[in-house]
Amino acid sequence: MIVVSNTTPLIGLASIQRFDLLQMFGEVYIPQAVYDEAVVAGREEGGAKREVSGATWIKVVSVKDRLAVEVLLDELDLGEAEAIVLARELNADWVLMDERKARRKLAQLGINKIGTVGILLKAKQEGLLETIRPEIEKLQQQSFRMSHDVIDAVLKQANE
């Protein structure tokens, strides 16, 4: 399975000490812009900065089609644009992405997407978490933005 990640799921999971859950995907590929956002420009010493730079299962890959990235920059930020182009270049099975505009673009391209809350749900389904409600509450305490509709739908799927 090939999985490409944008920055937000990396930061979100690191902020609640659940970065390790990403290992359920095996290797996770990130474009250089996502690495730069999470590590180079990372504000905190701990969290995503430490986790991303220390994870041997995260692979930083340079995007080849710079023109495709430039086209997407009209609507998206650099990390989102590079993640989408990298996903196409690698023929990724999944993209870890939370931002609404970028998720719409992934849907248009027929690329599967899963957000941070969806990752928590998948972790529960795989037996890596007993409950996800406390993790969602921790995300909210970290000012992680998610709609109530998404939270309600995921908690219903999780039988919580």
Biotite code that builds the C-alpha atoms (Angstrom):
import biotite.structure as struc

atoms = struc.array([
    struc.Atom([0.000, 0.000, 0.000], chain_id="A", res_id=1, res_name="MET", atom_name="CA", element="C"),
    struc.Atom([1.319, 3.428, -0.964], chain_id="A", res_id=2, res_name="ILE", atom_name="CA", element="C"),
    struc.Atom([0.330, 6.282, 1.363], chain_id="A", res_id=3, res_name="VAL", atom_name="CA", element="C"),
    struc.Atom([1.211, 9.967, 0.932], chain_id="A", res_id=4, res_name="VAL", atom_name="CA", element="C"),
    struc.Atom([0.671, 12.453, 3.749], chain_id="A", res_id=5, res_name="SER", atom_name="CA", element="C"),
    struc.Atom([0.098, 16.163, 3.986], chain_id="A", res_id=6, res_name="ASN", atom_name="CA", element="C"),
    struc.Atom([1.341, 18.094, 7.029], chain_id="A", res_id=7, res_name="THR", atom_name="CA", element="C"),
    struc.Atom([-1.847, 18.457, 9.091], chain_id="A", res_id=8, res_name="THR", atom_name="CA", element="C"),
    struc.Atom([-2.338, 14.751, 9.997], chain_id="A", res_id=9, res_name="PRO", atom_name="CA", element="C"),
    struc.Atom([1.342, 14.540, 11.020], chain_id="A", res_id=10, res_name="LEU", atom_name="CA", element="C"),
    struc.Atom([1.042, 17.576, 13.291], chain_id="A", res_id=11, res_name="ILE", atom_name="CA", element="C"),
    struc.Atom([-2.383, 16.565, 14.627], chain_id="A", res_id=12, res_name="GLY", atom_name="CA", element="C"),
    struc.Atom([-1.343, 13.054, 15.621], chain_id="A", res_id=13, res_name="LEU", atom_name="CA", element="C"),
    struc.Atom([1.988, 14.225, 17.049], chain_id="A", res_id=14, res_name="ALA", atom_name="CA", element="C"),
    struc.Atom([0.171, 16.851, 19.147], chain_id="A", res_id=15, res_name="SER", atom_name="CA", element="C"),
    struc.Atom([-1.804, 14.110, 20.941], chain_id="A", res_id=16, res_name="ILE", atom_name="CA", element="C"),
    struc.Atom([1.113, 11.660, 21.179], chain_id="A", res_id=17, res_name="GLN", atom_name="CA", element="C"),
    struc.Atom([-0.452, 9.290, 18.609], chain_id="A", res_id=18, res_name="ARG", atom_name="CA", element="C"),
    struc.Atom([2.051, 9.725, 15.772], chain_id="A", res_id=19, res_name="PHE", atom_name="CA", element="C"),
    struc.Atom([2.892, 6.023, 16.051], chain_id="A", res_id=20, res_name="ASP", atom_name="CA", element="C"),
    struc.Atom([-0.541, 5.126, 14.652], chain_id="A", res_id=21, res_name="LEU", atom_name="CA", element="C"),
    struc.Atom([0.688, 6.143, 11.202], chain_id="A", res_id=22, res_name="LEU", atom_name="CA", element="C"),
    struc.Atom([2.862, 3.023, 11.173], chain_id="A", res_id=23, res_name="GLN", atom_name="CA", element="C"),
    struc.Atom([-0.267, 0.977, 10.444], chain_id="A", res_id=24, res_name="MET", atom_name="CA", element="C"),
    struc.Atom([0.163, 2.192, 6.853], chain_id="A", res_id=25, res_name="PHE", atom_name="CA", element="C"),
    struc.Atom([3.719, 0.827, 6.623], chain_id="A", res_id=26, res_name="GLY", atom_name="CA", element="C"),
    struc.Atom([5.845, 3.419, 4.881], chain_id="A", res_id=27, res_name="GLU", atom_name="CA", element="C"),
    struc.Atom([4.402, 6.914, 4.547], chain_id="A", res_id=28, res_name="VAL", atom_name="CA", element="C"),
    struc.Atom([5.666, 9.144, 1.749], chain_id="A", res_id=29, res_name="TYR", atom_name="CA", element="C"),
    struc.Atom([5.813, 12.899, 2.115], chain_id="A", res_id=30, res_name="ILE", atom_name="CA", element="C"),
    struc.Atom([6.887, 15.514, -0.411], chain_id="A", res_id=31, res_name="PRO", atom_name="CA", element="C"),
    struc.Atom([9.721, 17.912, 0.444], chain_id="A", res_id=32, res_name="GLN", atom_name="CA", element="C"),
    struc.Atom([7.273, 20.777, 1.126], chain_id="A", res_id=33, res_name="ALA", atom_name="CA", element="C"),
    struc.Atom([5.502, 18.720, 3.811], chain_id="A", res_id=34, res_name="VAL", atom_name="CA", element="C"),
    struc.Atom([8.842, 17.827, 5.411], chain_id="A", res_id=35, res_name="TYR", atom_name="CA", element="C"),
    struc.Atom([9.796, 21.504, 5.348], chain_id="A", res_id=36, res_name="ASP", atom_name="CA", element="C"),
    struc.Atom([6.474, 22.542, 6.943], chain_id="A", res_id=37, res_name="GLU", atom_name="CA", element="C"),
    struc.Atom([6.655, 19.901, 9.678], chain_id="A", res_id=38, res_name="ALA", atom_name="CA", element="C"),
    struc.Atom([10.385, 19.851, 10.424], chain_id="A", res_id=39, res_name="VAL", atom_name="CA", element="C"),
    struc.Atom([12.259, 22.842, 9.015], chain_id="A", res_id=40, res_name="VAL", atom_name="CA", element="C"),
    struc.Atom([9.564, 25.414, 9.831], chain_id="A", res_id=41, res_name="ALA", atom_name="CA", element="C"),
    struc.Atom([8.183, 23.347, 12.739], chain_id="A", res_id=42, res_name="GLY", atom_name="CA", element="C"),
    struc.Atom([7.518, 25.631, 15.664], chain_id="A", res_id=43, res_name="ARG", atom_name="CA", element="C"),
    struc.Atom([7.983, 23.190, 18.510], chain_id="A", res_id=44, res_name="GLU", atom_name="CA", element="C"),
    struc.Atom([11.063, 21.081, 19.254], chain_id="A", res_id=45, res_name="GLU", atom_name="CA", element="C"),
    struc.Atom([8.905, 18.121, 20.149], chain_id="A", res_id=46, res_name="GLY", atom_name="CA", element="C"),
    struc.Atom([5.779, 17.020, 18.363], chain_id="A", res_id=47, res_name="GLY", atom_name="CA", element="C"),
    struc.Atom([5.797, 16.676, 14.593], chain_id="A", res_id=48, res_name="ALA", atom_name="CA", element="C"),
    struc.Atom([9.276, 18.159, 14.216], chain_id="A", res_id=49, res_name="LYS", atom_name="CA", element="C"),
    struc.Atom([10.849, 15.401, 16.315], chain_id="A", res_id=50, res_name="ARG", atom_name="CA", element="C"),
    struc.Atom([8.497, 12.642, 15.149], chain_id="A", res_id=51, res_name="GLU", atom_name="CA", element="C"),
    struc.Atom([8.806, 13.255, 11.400], chain_id="A", res_id=52, res_name="VAL", atom_name="CA", element="C"),
    struc.Atom([12.582, 13.701, 11.435], chain_id="A", res_id=53, res_name="SER", atom_name="CA", element="C"),
    struc.Atom([13.034, 10.580, 13.592], chain_id="A", res_id=54, res_name="GLY", atom_name="CA", element="C"),
    struc.Atom([10.632, 8.188, 11.847], chain_id="A", res_id=55, res_name="ALA", atom_name="CA", element="C"),
    struc.Atom([12.556, 5.757, 9.639], chain_id="A", res_id=56, res_name="THR", atom_name="CA", element="C"),
    struc.Atom([9.276, 4.696, 7.999], chain_id="A", res_id=57, res_name="TRP", atom_name="CA", element="C"),
    struc.Atom([8.600, 8.194, 6.630], chain_id="A", res_id=58, res_name="ILE", atom_name="CA", element="C"),
    struc.Atom([10.167, 8.676, 3.216], chain_id="A", res_id=59, res_name="LYS", atom_name="CA", element="C"),
    struc.Atom([10.742, 12.162, 1.813], chain_id="A", res_id=60, res_name="VAL", atom_name="CA", element="C"),
    struc.Atom([10.319, 12.190, -1.971], chain_id="A", res_id=61, res_name="VAL", atom_name="CA", element="C"),
    struc.Atom([10.845, 15.065, -4.405], chain_id="A", res_id=62, res_name="SER", atom_name="CA", element="C"),
    struc.Atom([7.936, 15.811, -6.697], chain_id="A", res_id=63, res_name="VAL", atom_name="CA", element="C"),
    struc.Atom([8.947, 15.600, -10.363], chain_id="A", res_id=64, res_name="LYS", atom_name="CA", element="C"),
    struc.Atom([6.085, 17.455, -12.076], chain_id="A", res_id=65, res_name="ASP", atom_name="CA", element="C"),
    struc.Atom([6.689, 21.023, -10.879], chain_id="A", res_id=66, res_name="ARG", atom_name="CA", element="C"),
    struc.Atom([4.239, 22.414, -13.454], chain_id="A", res_id=67, res_name="LEU", atom_name="CA", element="C"),
    struc.Atom([1.386, 20.395, -11.928], chain_id="A", res_id=68, res_name="ALA", atom_name="CA", element="C"),
    struc.Atom([2.350, 21.778, -8.504], chain_id="A", res_id=69, res_name="VAL", atom_name="CA", element="C"),
    struc.Atom([2.355, 25.343, -9.856], chain_id="A", res_id=70, res_name="GLU", atom_name="CA", element="C"),
    struc.Atom([-1.138, 24.875, -11.323], chain_id="A", res_id=71, res_name="VAL", atom_name="CA", element="C"),
    struc.Atom([-2.501, 23.665, -7.972], chain_id="A", res_id=72, res_name="LEU", atom_name="CA", element="C"),
    struc.Atom([-0.965, 26.619, -6.110], chain_id="A", res_id=73, res_name="LEU", atom_name="CA", element="C"),
    struc.Atom([-3.847, 28.778, -7.355], chain_id="A", res_id=74, res_name="ASP", atom_name="CA", element="C"),
    struc.Atom([-6.124, 26.898, -4.943], chain_id="A", res_id=75, res_name="GLU", atom_name="CA", element="C"),
    struc.Atom([-3.888, 25.118, -2.424], chain_id="A", res_id=76, res_name="LEU", atom_name="CA", element="C"),
    struc.Atom([-0.791, 25.679, -0.332], chain_id="A", res_id=77, res_name="ASP", atom_name="CA", element="C"),
    struc.Atom([2.550, 24.185, -1.355], chain_id="A", res_id=78, res_name="LEU", atom_name="CA", element="C"),
    struc.Atom([2.375, 21.144, 0.945], chain_id="A", res_id=79, res_name="GLY", atom_name="CA", element="C"),
    struc.Atom([-1.121, 20.221, -0.222], chain_id="A", res_id=80, res_name="GLU", atom_name="CA", element="C"),
    struc.Atom([-0.206, 20.728, -3.886], chain_id="A", res_id=81, res_name="ALA", atom_name="CA", element="C"),
    struc.Atom([2.960, 18.642, -3.615], chain_id="A", res_id=82, res_name="GLU", atom_name="CA", element="C"),
    struc.Atom([1.154, 15.883, -1.679], chain_id="A", res_id=83, res_name="ALA", atom_name="CA", element="C"),
    struc.Atom([-1.494, 15.605, -4.410], chain_id="A", res_id=84, res_name="ILE", atom_name="CA", element="C"),
    struc.Atom([1.042, 15.593, -7.256], chain_id="A", res_id=85, res_name="VAL", atom_name="CA", element="C"),
    struc.Atom([3.242, 13.073, -5.410], chain_id="A", res_id=86, res_name="LEU", atom_name="CA", element="C"),
    struc.Atom([0.207, 10.846, -4.867], chain_id="A", res_id=87, res_name="ALA", atom_name="CA", element="C"),
    struc.Atom([-0.425, 10.857, -8.619], chain_id="A", res_id=88, res_name="ARG", atom_name="CA", element="C"),
    struc.Atom([3.247, 10.223, -9.408], chain_id="A", res_id=89, res_name="GLU", atom_name="CA", element="C"),
    struc.Atom([3.440, 7.270, -7.001], chain_id="A", res_id=90, res_name="LEU", atom_name="CA", element="C"),
    struc.Atom([-0.056, 6.014, -7.873], chain_id="A", res_id=91, res_name="ASN", atom_name="CA", element="C"),
    struc.Atom([-0.840, 6.184, -4.145], chain_id="A", res_id=92, res_name="ALA", atom_name="CA", element="C"),
    struc.Atom([-3.613, 4.131, -2.586], chain_id="A", res_id=93, res_name="ASP", atom_name="CA", element="C"),
    struc.Atom([-4.354, 6.805, 0.043], chain_id="A", res_id=94, res_name="TRP", atom_name="CA", element="C"),
    struc.Atom([-3.582, 10.428, 0.825], chain_id="A", res_id=95, res_name="VAL", atom_name="CA", element="C"),
    struc.Atom([-3.692, 11.610, 4.432], chain_id="A", res_id=96, res_name="LEU", atom_name="CA", element="C"),
    struc.Atom([-5.326, 15.037, 4.120], chain_id="A", res_id=97, res_name="MET", atom_name="CA", element="C"),
    struc.Atom([-7.639, 17.191, 6.237], chain_id="A", res_id=98, res_name="ASP", atom_name="CA", element="C"),
    struc.Atom([-8.029, 20.433, 4.282], chain_id="A", res_id=99, res_name="GLU", atom_name="CA", element="C"),
    struc.Atom([-11.394, 20.705, 2.547], chain_id="A", res_id=100, res_name="ARG", atom_name="CA", element="C"),
    struc.Atom([-10.243, 22.249, -0.761], chain_id="A", res_id=101, res_name="LYS", atom_name="CA", element="C"),
    struc.Atom([-7.471, 19.695, -1.152], chain_id="A", res_id=102, res_name="ALA", atom_name="CA", element="C"),
    struc.Atom([-9.840, 16.831, -0.304], chain_id="A", res_id=103, res_name="ARG", atom_name="CA", element="C"),
    struc.Atom([-12.203, 18.062, -3.048], chain_id="A", res_id=104, res_name="ARG", atom_name="CA", element="C"),
    struc.Atom([-9.293, 18.057, -5.510], chain_id="A", res_id=105, res_name="LYS", atom_name="CA", element="C"),
    struc.Atom([-8.398, 14.488, -4.478], chain_id="A", res_id=106, res_name="LEU", atom_name="CA", element="C"),
    struc.Atom([-12.017, 13.435, -5.038], chain_id="A", res_id=107, res_name="ALA", atom_name="CA", element="C"),
    struc.Atom([-11.969, 15.010, -8.511], chain_id="A", res_id=108, res_name="GLN", atom_name="CA", element="C"),
    struc.Atom([-8.817, 13.016, -9.284], chain_id="A", res_id=109, res_name="LEU", atom_name="CA", element="C"),
    struc.Atom([-10.297, 9.781, -7.927], chain_id="A", res_id=110, res_name="GLY", atom_name="CA", element="C"),
    struc.Atom([-7.654, 9.458, -5.195], chain_id="A", res_id=111, res_name="ILE", atom_name="CA", element="C"),
    struc.Atom([-8.697, 7.944, -1.848], chain_id="A", res_id=112, res_name="ASN", atom_name="CA", element="C"),
    struc.Atom([-8.322, 10.251, 1.138], chain_id="A", res_id=113, res_name="LYS", atom_name="CA", element="C"),
    struc.Atom([-8.437, 9.878, 4.882], chain_id="A", res_id=114, res_name="ILE", atom_name="CA", element="C"),
    struc.Atom([-8.153, 12.637, 7.460], chain_id="A", res_id=115, res_name="GLY", atom_name="CA", element="C"),
    struc.Atom([-6.784, 12.691, 10.980], chain_id="A", res_id=116, res_name="THR", atom_name="CA", element="C"),
    struc.Atom([-10.087, 11.646, 12.583], chain_id="A", res_id=117, res_name="VAL", atom_name="CA", element="C"),
    struc.Atom([-10.453, 8.913, 9.966], chain_id="A", res_id=118, res_name="GLY", atom_name="CA", element="C"),
    struc.Atom([-6.968, 7.664, 10.877], chain_id="A", res_id=119, res_name="ILE", atom_name="CA", element="C"),
    struc.Atom([-8.112, 7.371, 14.507], chain_id="A", res_id=120, res_name="LEU", atom_name="CA", element="C"),
    struc.Atom([-11.192, 5.421, 13.369], chain_id="A", res_id=121, res_name="LEU", atom_name="CA", element="C"),
    struc.Atom([-9.049, 3.089, 11.254], chain_id="A", res_id=122, res_name="LYS", atom_name="CA", element="C"),
    struc.Atom([-6.715, 2.564, 14.225], chain_id="A", res_id=123, res_name="ALA", atom_name="CA", element="C"),
    struc.Atom([-9.693, 1.546, 16.359], chain_id="A", res_id=124, res_name="LYS", atom_name="CA", element="C"),
    struc.Atom([-10.967, -0.805, 13.642], chain_id="A", res_id=125, res_name="GLN", atom_name="CA", element="C"),
    struc.Atom([-7.487, -2.375, 13.487], chain_id="A", res_id=126, res_name="GLU", atom_name="CA", element="C"),
    struc.Atom([-7.440, -2.839, 17.275], chain_id="A", res_id=127, res_name="GLY", atom_name="CA", element="C"),
    struc.Atom([-4.757, -0.212, 17.909], chain_id="A", res_id=128, res_name="LEU", atom_name="CA", element="C"),
    struc.Atom([-7.087, 1.980, 19.993], chain_id="A", res_id=129, res_name="LEU", atom_name="CA", element="C"),
    struc.Atom([-9.879, 0.939, 22.323], chain_id="A", res_id=130, res_name="GLU", atom_name="CA", element="C"),
    struc.Atom([-11.768, 4.218, 22.003], chain_id="A", res_id=131, res_name="THR", atom_name="CA", element="C"),
    struc.Atom([-11.328, 7.289, 19.856], chain_id="A", res_id=132, res_name="ILE", atom_name="CA", element="C"),
    struc.Atom([-13.486, 9.823, 21.704], chain_id="A", res_id=133, res_name="ARG", atom_name="CA", element="C"),
    struc.Atom([-10.652, 10.760, 24.136], chain_id="A", res_id=134, res_name="PRO", atom_name="CA", element="C"),
    struc.Atom([-8.262, 11.234, 21.203], chain_id="A", res_id=135, res_name="GLU", atom_name="CA", element="C"),
    struc.Atom([-10.750, 13.471, 19.377], chain_id="A", res_id=136, res_name="ILE", atom_name="CA", element="C"),
    struc.Atom([-11.180, 15.512, 22.575], chain_id="A", res_id=137, res_name="GLU", atom_name="CA", element="C"),
    struc.Atom([-7.380, 15.885, 22.829], chain_id="A", res_id=138, res_name="LYS", atom_name="CA", element="C"),
    struc.Atom([-7.287, 17.111, 19.226], chain_id="A", res_id=139, res_name="LEU", atom_name="CA", element="C"),
    struc.Atom([-9.973, 19.680, 20.038], chain_id="A", res_id=140, res_name="GLN", atom_name="CA", element="C"),
    struc.Atom([-7.936, 20.842, 23.058], chain_id="A", res_id=141, res_name="GLN", atom_name="CA", element="C"),
    struc.Atom([-5.014, 21.386, 20.653], chain_id="A", res_id=142, res_name="GLN", atom_name="CA", element="C"),
    struc.Atom([-7.260, 23.697, 18.566], chain_id="A", res_id=143, res_name="SER", atom_name="CA", element="C"),
    struc.Atom([-7.433, 21.125, 15.775], chain_id="A", res_id=144, res_name="PHE", atom_name="CA", element="C"),
    struc.Atom([-10.345, 22.210, 13.591], chain_id="A", res_id=145, res_name="ARG", atom_name="CA", element="C"),
    struc.Atom([-12.956, 19.625, 12.644], chain_id="A", res_id=146, res_name="MET", atom_name="CA", element="C"),
    struc.Atom([-16.638, 19.906, 11.987], chain_id="A", res_id=147, res_name="SER", atom_name="CA", element="C"),
    struc.Atom([-19.174, 18.523, 14.430], chain_id="A", res_id=148, res_name="HIS", atom_name="CA", element="C"),
    struc.Atom([-20.712, 16.565, 11.558], chain_id="A", res_id=149, res_name="ASP", atom_name="CA", element="C"),
    struc.Atom([-17.413, 14.751, 10.943], chain_id="A", res_id=150, res_name="VAL", atom_name="CA", element="C"),
    struc.Atom([-16.942, 14.035, 14.643], chain_id="A", res_id=151, res_name="ILE", atom_name="CA", element="C"),
    struc.Atom([-20.516, 12.757, 15.014], chain_id="A", res_id=152, res_name="ASP", atom_name="CA", element="C"),
    struc.Atom([-20.239, 10.549, 11.918], chain_id="A", res_id=153, res_name="ALA", atom_name="CA", element="C"),
    struc.Atom([-16.920, 9.045, 13.007], chain_id="A", res_id=154, res_name="VAL", atom_name="CA", element="C"),
    struc.Atom([-18.070, 8.426, 16.568], chain_id="A", res_id=155, res_name="LEU", atom_name="CA", element="C"),
    struc.Atom([-21.192, 6.722, 15.189], chain_id="A", res_id=156, res_name="LYS", atom_name="CA", element="C"),
    struc.Atom([-19.032, 4.510, 12.955], chain_id="A", res_id=157, res_name="GLN", atom_name="CA", element="C"),
    struc.Atom([-16.870, 3.716, 15.984], chain_id="A", res_id=158, res_name="ALA", atom_name="CA", element="C"),
    struc.Atom([-19.974, 2.857, 18.063], chain_id="A", res_id=159, res_name="ASN", atom_name="CA", element="C"),
    struc.Atom([-19.068, 5.501, 20.616], chain_id="A", res_id=160, res_name="GLU", atom_name="CA", element="C"),
])
